[in-house]
Amino acid sequence: MLEKTDTTKTQDPSAQGSRHQEGFDGQASGHPAGAGRSLASEGAADQRTVFDLELIQRYDQSGPRYTSYPTAVEFDPAFDETRYQQVCRETNASGRPLSLYFHIPFCDTVCFYCACNKVATKDRSLVQPYLHRVYKELEMQSALFDDDRLVEQLHWGGGTPTFMSAEQMRELMAETRKHFKLADDEVGEYSIEIDPREAKGDTIALLREIGFNRMSLGVQDFDPRVQKAVNRVQTEDETFAVLEAARREGFRSISIDLIYGLPHQTAESFMDTLDKIIAVGPERLSVFNYAHLPRRFMPQRRIDEDQLPPPQVKLEILQATTERLSEAGWLYIGMDHFARPDDELALAQRNGTLYRNFQGYSTHADCDLIGIGVTSIGKVGATYGQNRRELDEYYADIDAGRLPVFRGIELNRDDEIRRDVITRLICHFKLDFGEIERAWDLNFQNYFGRDLAKLEGMQADGLLEIDSSGIRVHPKGRMLIRNICMAFDAYMEAKQGQGGFSKVI
């Protein structure tokens, strides 16, 4: 599922484990700043993470995930199709590369924890009418962008993208290549979300053949009691068969998704699942917090609340997970994501090129993102635009020859400056005041004096350090990066109680 809202993402990404552990020792600690060095002049990033239970309990409030800034709750119908088209054409002067996100909403069965925009159905005939509209949208979108703008990133999310037949998947990729110029395999980052129950060995071979080179596998938990309680029964064998097929076919990065806070989970039971994942050594691992919001998400009403682990147990699970992964060599990239130190995300974080958007963490910071399909969100220029959220409305717009953008936001200068600050912090856990001053022609202390004051308590608690040159987040502040970013969020004071957001932990 694409990280497309600012609520918790509750599902929006092998050979022998020993072979994949090689090179881990000595790489996880990083290089903290030496005595007498300014924060801004610090070299290699310190990529350690420390789980401080007392601090996490004290700071565990609701807040945005910052897949965008301003967040989606600020989107407004005043930003419509007409303005979106104007902005797209204006960005052609930049020549920036493009990123494409496709939302495929269909699922064979509903997972009770899911908060995604999906259509649970056994009727596979619903796919083709949807794809016909997607092809029309592709044609309309491509007309807005110069032909020489290269697509460097592409993602299929959902729903379950492999709900489509092999022929339909080939057709969708062919239509995409018909309307957009895709970078070659060495440059392009082409990813897909996989439900192992819907993907066999021949499916994985097909996906690699049509261009995908990265995937995320939904697992959540291997415990049969947990799986039954959330209607996601999935064996270890079928999961690892898909992973092994992906390695055999040459997928360059495999991520596995887990969720903590589901019914019947304990720290001990979750470690059983985690150890099995560690043994197969995926490049990345996402560990998401389940937010039980049955008033907003109907499938969650089928979960027995009495079976949910209490908050203290959820923290025990997260602490055990963080420590176990750290011991095994994974680095905490941020916002629920872990990666091996040789993965491109970890490397990008160390060299300062990591980026975050609605598709999660990425190494492609300079792309204009085009959202295709129902509910998709795009980021073009200094704007965000979202497609219709209901199928019938999406179909009506496409059939009338209209792009289905129904709301969004155009960033003002202050929005852009604050987005830059928040993005740097959430990706790199440090901020160089001089870089912001040069990029935006301002004095950081004057512009953000009131915001910096909000960080004084966090500095006293050892979450971060501030000097005249910048901010550095300490290892025990990394898991609370959302709290730190909230100090620079100009919209937070108007969000009484932060009711639209998930807990930061």
N, C-alpha and C positions, 0 to 999 in steps of 0.2 A: 504494500500500500504506500503510495506516495505520502510524504509528510506534508499534507496539504492544508491542515488546519492548525489552530493553536490549542487544541485539546490534545490529550495524551494519544500518542500513536499506539493503538492496541492491536497490533499485528502490522503519518501519515499518517537489507537487504539484508575416493581419496586413497592416498597411499598411507603407509604406516606413519603414525603420529611422530615416531622418533625422527624420521627424515625431515619432517617439517619443523622440528624443534631446533635443528642445527642453526647456530648463529644467534640464538636468543641470549645466551649468557653474556652479561656485561653490557647489554644494549638498552636495558630498560631504565637505568638510573638517570641517564642524561648528565648534564654538566651545570650545576647551579652556579650562580654568579659568584665570583671571588671577591674578597675584601677590597673595598675601595673602588669597585667598578660601579658605574651607574646602571640603572635598570635598562635604559635605552641602548647601552652599548653591549649588553649581554650577548654572547655568541650563541652556541647551540642551545636549543630549548631543553629545559628540564622536563622530561616527560613522565616523571613519577606521579603517582596518585596515592594520597593517604586518606583512608576512610576514618574520619573522626566522628564517632557516633553522637557524642554530646552536641557538637556543633551542628550536625545534620538535623538532629531532632529540634534544635533551637531555631534553625533557619528554614525548616520545611514548610513553606507557604505556597500558595498558588501563584503561578506566573507563566508568561508566554514561553514558547519553545524557540522563538525567534528564527523560524524558517523564513520569516520575512519581517522587515520593519519598515513602516508600521505594520502591525499584525492584521490578520484577516478581519478582525472585528471592526476595523476602521474602514473597510471597503464600503463604497457608496454607489448607488445607481447613477449618480451624476456622471461617473466615468462609464461611457457606453461604447457601443460598436463604432460609432463615427469617430470619437476621439481616439479609440484604440487604433483604427486604421491610419489616422494621421500620424500617430506616434511611430507606428511600424515603418511607415515610409520615411520619416525623418531619420530613423536610425540607420538607414542605408548609407548615409554619408560616413558613418563610423567604420563600416566594413567589418564589424565584429562577427565572430563565428556564431553559430546558432546551436540551440539545444532543443530537442523535441521531447515532450512528454505525452504519451497516449494513455488515456484511462479506459480500461476494458472492464466494465462493471459487473460482469456475470460470474456467478459462483454456482457450483453444483449443489452444495449444502451450505447452510449458514453456521458459522462459528459464533457461539453465543456471546463471546467477549468482543466481537468486532464492532468498531465504530466507523468503518469505512462506508463510502457511498457505493452500494452494490445492489445487484438484483439476484437473489437466490432462486434458482430455477433448474428444473431438469430438461427444459425445452431448449435444445440447442438451435432450433430454427430461429430463435430471436436474435442470433448473432449477425446474420447477413444483413437484415434491415439496418442494424446499427452501423455496420461497417460501410454500407452505402452512404450513410450520412457522414461518417468519418472521412471517406474519400472526397466528398463534396467540400467538407471543411478544409481538408488538405489543399485542395485546389484554390479555394478562396484565400487561405492563409499564404500560400506560396506566391500569389499574385502581389502581395504587399512587400515582398523582400526581393532584393536583387539576386539574380541567378548565381552570381559568383560568391555568395555568402555560404561558407562551408558549415555543414552540420558536424560538430565534433562530439556531441553527446546525444544519446537517444535512450529513452526508458519506456518500457511497457509496465504499467501497474494496474491495480484493480482493487477489488475483484480478483479474478484468476485469469490472467492473460491466456494460459494454455487451455482454457475452456473452449477456445477456438479450435477448429479442425486444422490439420496440417496444411490443407489447401488454403484455408483462410489466412493462416499465418504467413504463408508464402505470398499471398495476394496483398496483404497489408504492407509487407515490407517492399514489395514491388511498386505499389502505389506511392509509397513514401519516396523511393528512389526516383520515381517518375517526376515528382514535383520538387524535390530538394536534392542538393548535391551532398552526399555523405562522404566524410573523410574515410581514408582507407583504414584497415584493421589495426595498424600499428598506432595510429593517432586517435581514432575514435574510441569513445567510451560508451559501449552499447550494452545496456543492462536490462534484465527482466526479472520480475518477481515470480517465484515458482512455488506452487503447492505440490509437494512430491507425490501426492495421491493422484494428481492430474498430469504427471509427466513420467514417461518411461524412457528407456534407453534410446529408442528411435526418435522420440521427441527432442531429446537433448542434442542428438546428432543434427536434426533438422534446424534447431535454433542456432547452432554454431554455423551451419551451412549458409543460413540467410543473413548472418552478420553479427550475432550476439557474442560478446566475449567476456561478460560478467553476469553473475546472477546472485540473487538472494533467495535462500531456502527458508520457508516458514516451518518451524518445528514447534515452538512454544514450550512443550514439556513432553517427555517420553513416558511419564507416569500414567498407567492405564486409568487410574481413578480420576486424575485431572482431565485426561482426554475425554472420558465419558461425560464428565460434569459440564464440559464446554462444547460438546458435540464436535470434537476434532480428533477422531480416532485415526492414528497414523503410526505405523510400525517403524521401528528402527531400521529394519531391513530395506523397506521401500525408500526411506529417507537417504540412507547411505548408498543405495544403488544409484540414485540420481546424482549424488555428489561424486561418486566414482566415475560415472559416465561423463560428467562435466570435466573432470580432470583428464579423462581419456581423450575427449574431443578437443582439448586445448583451451578451455575457458581460463582466463588469466586471473580472475579473482572470484572467490566464492564466499558469500556472507551467509551466516545462519542467524535467524531471528528467534529469540526466546522471550517469554513474558513471565514476570514474577508478580505475585498477588492473585493468582487464580485459585479456585476452590481446591482444598485439600493440600495445598503446597506447604512444605516446611523447608527450613534451611537444609536439613539432611536429605530430603527427597529431591530437592532441586540440584544439590551437588551431584547426585547420581546422574542426572541428565547432563549437567555441565561437564563431568568427567568424560562422558562418552563423546561429547563434542570436542573437547580438548584432544582426545585421542586421535581424531581424524584430521585435526589441524587445519581448519578453514583459515583463509587470510583475514577475514573480518568476522566480528560477532556483535550483534545488537541485542541488548537486554533491556526490554521495555517494561515500564511500570503499568500494570493494569489499573485503570481508573473506572470504578463502578459507577456509572451514570445512567441508570435504567430509565429515568425520566426523559433523557435525550435520545437514547439508543434502545429501540424496542427489543432486539434480540437479548440484551443483557437482563431483561426481566425474567428470562428463563433460567438464570443462575440463582441458586439458593444462597442468599446472603449469609446464612448461618455457617456455610462451608468456606467462606472467604477467610484467609488468614488475617489476624488483627494487625494493625500498623506496626507493632513492635516486631512481629514475625517477618513482615515485609522488609523491615530494615535489616533484620538478621540475614535474610536471604541476599539482599543487596551487598551487605558487608562481606559475607562469605564468598559471594561471586566475585567481587572486586579483588579480594585478597587471593583467591584461587587463580584467577586469570593473571594477576600480577606475578605470582610465583611461577606460572607456566610460561611467562614471557610476553604476554599481550600487553599493549599499551592502551591506556584510556585516552581516546581521541577527544571525547566530550559528548555530552548529550546522549547517553546510553550506548555509545559506540566504542568498541575496542578493536584494535588491529595489531597484527604482528609488526614488529619493528622494521621489517623489510617490505611491508606493504606500501603502496604508493600514497595512501592517506597519511601514514606515519611519516614518510619521507617528506611529503608536502607540508606537514605541520612543522617539521624541523627546519625546512628551508623557507618557511614563511609564505607559501603559495596556496595553502589550504583555503577552501571556500565552503560556504553553507547556503543552501537554498531549499526549495520545496522538495527536492529529490534527496535531501540529506547532505552529508559532506561530499565534497567533490574537489577534483584537481583542476576543473575548468571554471575559473573565476570570471572570465571576460565574455561569457556567452549571453546572448539574448535568448530567454527561454519562452518557447511557444507551447501553450497548453492545447492539446487536441482531445476532443471528446467531452462527454458530460462531466460537469463539475471541475474540470481541469483549471489550474491557475497558471498564468504566464507572467513573466517579468521581462518586459521590453522597455529599454531605455530606463527612465526614472519613473516607471509606472508598474502597477500590478493590475491584471485583469482576469476575471473569473468567468467561465462558461456557465450556462444554465445548469441547475442542480437536479432537475427532474427530466426524465427521458422524453416525455411528451412535449415539454417546452423546448428542449434541445432539438427534437425532430421538427417542430413547427418553425423554428428559426431557420434551420438548414433548408427545409423544403421551400421556404419563402425567399431563399437566396441571401439570407442575412447571417453574418457571423453571430454566434450565440453568446457573445460577451454581454453580461447583464449588470456587472458592477465591478468596481476596482478602486484604485486611488492613484492620483498623480502626486508624486513626492515634491514637497517644497525644499528649499535649500537646507533648512534645519533638519528635515527628515533625512535627507541624503547624508548630512554630516553625522547624525546620530546612527544611521545605519552602518556607516563606515566604522565608527567606534565599536559598536556592538558586534559587528562581523569579525573585526580583528580580535576582540576579546574572546569570543566564543570559539574561534578557530585556533588561536595561538596562545591564549592564556597570558598575554602581555600586550602592552600598548605603549608605543613610542609617541610622546606628545609632539615632538618635532615633526614626525611624519604627517600627523594630522594638521599641524600648523602650516606646513608647506603645501599640502594637498588642497587646503580649504582657505588659506590666507586669513588666519585668525590667531589669536592668542589663547592657548588652551585654558590657562588658569582663569582668564577673564570670562571666556565663553562658558566653561563648565564648572565654575567655582561652586555653585550651589549643588551640583551633582556630585562633585568630589567630596563635599561635606557629608553626603549620605554614606560614603565608604569608610568614614572614620571608625565606626564600630567594628566593621569587618577587618580593618587593619589592626585594631586592638586585639581582636580575636585570632589573629594570625592567618586569616584567609588570604591576605594579599599584602603587598608592600607598595607604598607610593613614595617617590622622591620627585625632585624638580624635573626629571627627564621622562618619567613615565610610571606605568603600573606593571607589576609582575604578580600574577596569581600564584600563590604557594601550592605545593602538592595537596594540602588539606582543604584548599579552596576550590580545586578543580571541579569537584562534584556539585559545587554550589555556584557554578558560573552563571546560571540563570539569575540568581539573586544579585550578583555583581552587575550584570547587564541591565537589570531593572533600574539601577540608579541613574542610567542615562536615557531611560524611556520617558519621553515627554508626555506620553498618554497615560501613564500608570496612575497618576493621582485622580484622574477622572473615572478610573475603573474601580468603583466602590466594591471592596471585598474580592476583587479579581474573580468574580463568579464565572467568567467564561473560560477559565484556564484550569489546567491540571496542576497537581502538586509538583514542586520542583524535584522531589525525590519520590 
